[in-house]
């Protein structure tokens, strides 16, 4: 169990304000947010690498707030790996035991063998970091962080510098490690697709403050603010104030609604969705694996964004300025508090 209570940090003009976290033993928490939100500062404060103004950090019922980093039994892995260039892979991994008084205990040899197998490092143990790919270096960094049975493994943007194919592989390996070793993991990222794949719980951070916490479903399906909605991919956010529309969208007072672009359906024929519109296609944007389509309707004077798979897009033979039917279902409507 990890508890971060009323954490406050000031670094120049940037502040972390009253951050509270609670992570269960064996849980995978993702701290999610845009660049410069304060995610890494929170992570490094847990590791003891950043001085705090006030607050408390408790790990397994032990107050570690004033302990030196090496006394906290925490490992941290960064996106740039931080491997020692003059050490072979096996020595880089075993360096994770440097501050262990019982570093020669057989349990660490067992860990070494387990991690080598899980991360498929057996064939590169005698190489130097210079001769490793980015994915291999990240695997070595993870093995070094885990060999000493840390109470918590901290990951700071571990996948951000990897190409998409390797990134997917490392994601799978991280998930496998978590399920196999049951290590408590806190990972920082700005990529909500990573959070969606890996996290048990998510903490959304912006401008040094926690905006929302909860399960993946809580954050992605029930965002509580415009920032949370837009950051997690709700491209369609509208202010509703007219009496007729308030009733239609189930609102008792003026407020914001949202709809995810993947939940807006498009057809040439009328749809069977709860909300239906006739409009036209304003623009088309190919994002590689899907088409982003901007739609407008004279009835509401709003522009909607819809995502279609490339197969579906080519099947419909859509073109700019084409008249089209589109809509969405009531169950996919998101009511946003602020």
C-alpha positions in Angstrom: 0.0 0.0 0.0 1.2 3.5 -0.9 -0.3 6.7 0.4 0.7 10.2 -0.7 -1.0 12.7 1.6 -1.4 16.4 0.9 1.8 16.6 -1.1 3.0 20.1 -1.9 6.1 21.0 -3.9 7.4 24.2 -5.3 10.1 24.3 -8.0 10.6 27.8 -9.2 7.2 29.1 -10.3 5.8 25.6 -10.7 3.8 24.0 -7.9 2.3 20.7 -7.0 -0.8 21.4 -5.0 -2.4 19.1 -2.4 -1.8 15.8 -4.2 -3.4 12.7 -2.6 -2.8 9.2 -4.0 -3.6 5.7 -2.7 -2.3 2.7 -4.5 -3.0 -0.8 -3.4 -0.3 -3.4 -3.2 0.2 -5.0 -6.6 -1.7 -2.3 -8.4 -0.7 -0.7 -11.7 -1.4 3.1 -11.5 -0.9 5.4 -14.4 -0.3 9.1 -13.8 -1.7 10.6 -17.0 -1.5 14.2 -18.3 0.0 16.6 -20.8 3.7 17.7 -20.9 4.7 19.9 -18.0 1.7 18.9 -15.9 3.8 17.8 -13.0 3.6 14.0 -13.5 7.4 13.3 -13.2 7.7 15.6 -10.2 5.1 13.6 -8.3 6.9 10.4 -9.3 10.3 11.7 -8.3 9.0 12.9 -5.0 7.8 9.3 -4.2 11.4 8.2 -5.0 12.9 10.8 -2.8 14.6 12.7 -5.6 12.6 16.0 -5.2 12.3 18.0 -2.0 8.8 18.5 -0.8 7.4 21.5 1.1 4.7 19.6 3.0 2.9 16.3 3.0 3.6 12.7 3.7 4.6 9.6 1.7 3.8 6.2 3.3 4.8 2.8 1.8 3.6 -0.4 3.5 2.6 1.6 6.6 6.1 3.0 6.9 6.6 6.8 6.7 9.4 7.3 4.1 9.0 11.1 3.7 12.4 11.9 5.1 14.3 8.8 4.0 17.1 8.9 1.4 16.2 7.4 -2.0 18.3 4.3 -1.4 16.5 3.6 1.9 13.0 3.5 0.3 13.2 0.2 -1.5 12.0 1.9 -4.7 13.3 1.5 -8.3 12.8 4.1 -11.0 13.2 3.7 -14.7 13.4 6.6 -17.1 12.7 6.9 -20.8 16.4 7.3 -21.6 17.3 4.0 -19.8 20.4 5.4 -17.9 22.4 2.3 -18.5 26.2 2.3 -17.7 27.9 2.3 -21.1 31.0 0.4 -19.8 29.0 -2.4 -18.2 27.7 -5.5 -20.0 24.0 -6.2 -19.8 24.3 -8.7 -17.0 26.3 -6.3 -14.9 23.8 -3.4 -15.6 21.0 -5.6 -14.4 22.8 -6.7 -11.2 23.7 -3.1 -10.5 20.1 -2.9 -9.3 21.3 -4.8 -6.2 24.0 -2.3 -5.3 22.3 -0.9 -2.2 21.0 -4.3 -1.0 22.7 -5.6 2.2 21.8 -9.1 1.2 22.7 -8.8 -2.4 24.1 -12.3 -2.5 20.9 -13.9 -1.4 19.7 -16.7 -3.7 16.3 -15.1 -4.2 18.0 -12.4 -6.4 19.6 -15.0 -8.6 16.1 -16.5 -9.0 14.8 -13.0 -9.9 17.6 -12.6 -12.4 16.7 -15.8 -14.2 13.0 -15.0 -14.1 13.5 -11.6 -15.6 15.9 -12.8 -18.3 13.2 -15.2 -19.4 10.3 -12.8 -19.2 12.2 -10.0 -21.0 13.9 -12.4 -23.5 17.4 -11.1 -22.6 19.3 -14.3 -22.6 21.0 -13.7 -26.0 22.4 -10.2 -25.1 23.8 -10.6 -21.6 27.4 -10.1 -22.7 26.7 -7.1 -24.9 27.4 -3.4 -24.0 24.5 -0.9 -24.2 26.1 0.7 -27.2 25.2 -2.5 -29.2 21.6 -2.6 -28.1 18.4 -1.3 -29.8 16.1 1.1 -27.9 13.7 -1.8 -27.0 16.6 -3.9 -25.7 17.9 -1.1 -23.6 14.4 -0.5 -22.1 14.2 -4.2 -21.3 17.5 -4.1 -19.5 16.4 -1.0 -17.6 13.3 -2.8 -16.5 15.2 -5.9 -15.4 17.6 -3.7 -13.4 14.7 -2.0 -11.7 12.9 -5.2 -10.7 15.8 -7.5 -9.7 15.9 -6.2 -6.1 12.2 -6.9 -5.3 11.3 -3.2 -4.9 8.2 -2.3 -3.0 7.4 0.0 -5.9 8.6 0.3 -9.5 8.4 3.8 -10.9 8.3 4.3 -14.7 8.8 7.7 -16.2 7.6 7.8 -19.8 9.2 4.4 -20.5 7.7 3.9 -23.9 7.9 7.5 -25.3 11.1 7.1 -27.3 10.3 3.7 -28.9 9.0 3.2 -32.4 5.3 1.9 -32.5 6.1 -1.8 -33.2 8.6 -2.1 -30.3 6.4 0.0 -28.1 3.6 -2.5 -28.5 5.9 -5.4 -27.6 7.3 -3.6 -24.4 3.7 -2.9 -23.4 2.9 -6.6 -23.6 6.0 -7.4 -21.6 5.2 -4.8 -18.9 1.7 -6.3 -18.5 3.2 -9.8 -18.3 5.7 -8.7 -15.7 3.0 -7.1 -13.6 0.8 -10.2 -13.8 3.7 -12.5 -13.0 5.6 -10.6 -10.3 2.7 -8.7 -8.8 4.9 -5.6 -8.3 3.2 -2.4 -7.5 3.9 -0.1 -10.5 3.4 3.7 -10.9 3.9 4.8 -14.5 3.9 8.4 -15.9 2.7 8.9 -19.5 1.0 11.5 -21.7 -0.4 8.8 -23.9 -3.9 7.7 -22.9 -3.7 4.6 -25.2 -0.8 3.3 -22.9 -3.0 4.0 -19.9 -5.9 2.2 -21.4 -3.8 -0.9 -22.1 -1.8 -1.1 -18.8 -3.6 0.6 -15.9 -5.7 -0.7 -13.1 -6.3 2.8 -12.0 -5.6 6.2 -13.6 -4.8 9.6 -12.0 -5.2 12.5 -14.4 -2.9 15.5 -13.6 -3.0 19.1 -15.0 -1.1 22.2 -13.9 0.2 20.4 -10.8 -3.2 19.2 -9.6 -5.2 16.0 -9.7 -8.1 16.5 -12.0 -9.7 13.1 -11.7 -8.9 9.6 -10.4 -10.5 6.3 -10.9 -10.6 3.2 -13.1 -10.1 3.3 -16.8 -13.8 3.2 -17.3 -14.3 6.2 -14.9 -11.8 8.4 -16.6 -12.6 7.5 -20.2 -16.3 7.0 -20.1 -17.3 9.5 -17.3 -14.9 12.4 -17.5 -15.8 15.1 -14.9 -14.4 18.1 -16.7 -13.9 19.6 -20.1 -10.2 19.1 -19.8 -10.6 15.4 -18.8 -13.0 14.8 -21.7 -10.9 16.5 -24.3 -7.6 15.0 -23.1 -9.0 11.5 -23.2 -10.3 11.9 -26.8 -13.8 13.3 -26.6 -13.6 15.4 -29.7 -17.2 16.6 -29.6 -18.0 18.8 -26.5 -21.0 21.2 -26.7 -22.7 23.7 -24.4 -26.4 23.0 -24.2 -28.7 25.8 -23.0 -31.9 25.8 -25.0 -34.9 24.3 -23.2 -35.8 22.0 -26.0 -32.2 20.6 -26.2 -31.9 20.3 -22.4 -34.8 18.0 -22.4 -33.6 16.0 -25.4 -30.2 15.4 -23.8 -31.6 14.7 -20.4 -30.2 17.8 -18.7 -32.0 19.6 -15.9 -30.0 22.8 -16.4 -27.5 24.3 -19.0 -24.3 22.3 -19.2 -21.8 20.5 -21.4 -22.3 17.2 -23.2 -19.7 15.1 -25.0 -19.6 12.3 -27.6 -16.6 10.3 -28.6 -15.9 10.4 -32.4 -15.8 6.6 -32.6 -19.4 6.6 -31.4 -20.8 8.8 -34.2 -22.2 6.7 -37.0 -22.3 7.7 -40.6 -24.5 6.3 -43.4 -26.0 7.3 -46.7 -29.4 6.0 -45.6 -31.2 7.1 -42.4 -29.9 5.6 -39.2 -31.6 3.9 -36.3 -29.6 5.8 -33.6 -31.4 7.8 -30.9 -30.0 11.1 -32.1 -30.1 11.5 -35.9 -29.0 14.4 -38.2 -28.8 15.2 -41.8 -25.7 17.2 -42.8 -22.7 17.3 -45.0 -19.0 16.4 -44.9 -16.8 19.5 -44.2 -13.4 17.9 -44.3 -11.6 14.5 -44.4 -8.3 13.7 -42.6 -6.4 10.5 -43.0 -4.7 9.6 -39.6 -3.1 6.4 -40.9 -5.3 3.8 -39.3 -8.6 5.8 -39.3 -10.3 8.7 -41.1 -11.2 11.8 -39.2 -14.4 13.3 -40.7 -15.8 16.7 -39.8 -19.6 16.9 -40.2 -22.0 19.8 -40.0 -25.7 20.2 -39.8 -27.7 23.3 -40.4 -30.2 22.3 -37.7 -27.8 22.7 -34.7 -25.1 24.8 -36.3 -22.5 22.5 -34.7 -19.6 20.7 -36.2 -19.1 17.0 -35.2 -16.0 14.9 -35.5 -16.4 11.2 -36.4 -13.8 8.4 -36.8 -14.2 5.7 -39.4 -11.9 2.8 -40.1 -10.2 3.1 -43.5 -12.1 0.0 -44.8 -15.5 1.5 -43.8 -14.5 4.9 -45.3 -13.6 3.4 -48.7 -16.7 1.2 -48.5 -18.9 4.4 -48.2 -17.0 6.3 -50.8 -17.2 9.5 -48.8 -16.1 12.8 -50.3 -15.9 16.4 -49.1 -19.2 18.4 -49.4 -21.2 15.1 -49.7 -24.6 15.2 -48.0 -24.7 12.5 -45.3 -26.7 11.0 -42.4 -25.0 10.7 -39.0 -26.0 10.2 -35.4 -25.2 8.6 -32.0 -27.0 6.7 -29.3 -28.2 7.9 -25.9 -26.0 5.4 -24.0 -22.8 7.0 -25.6 -23.7 10.5 -24.4 -21.3 11.9 -21.8 -22.6 14.6 -19.4 -19.7 16.8 -18.2 -19.9 18.5 -14.9 -17.7 21.5 -15.7 
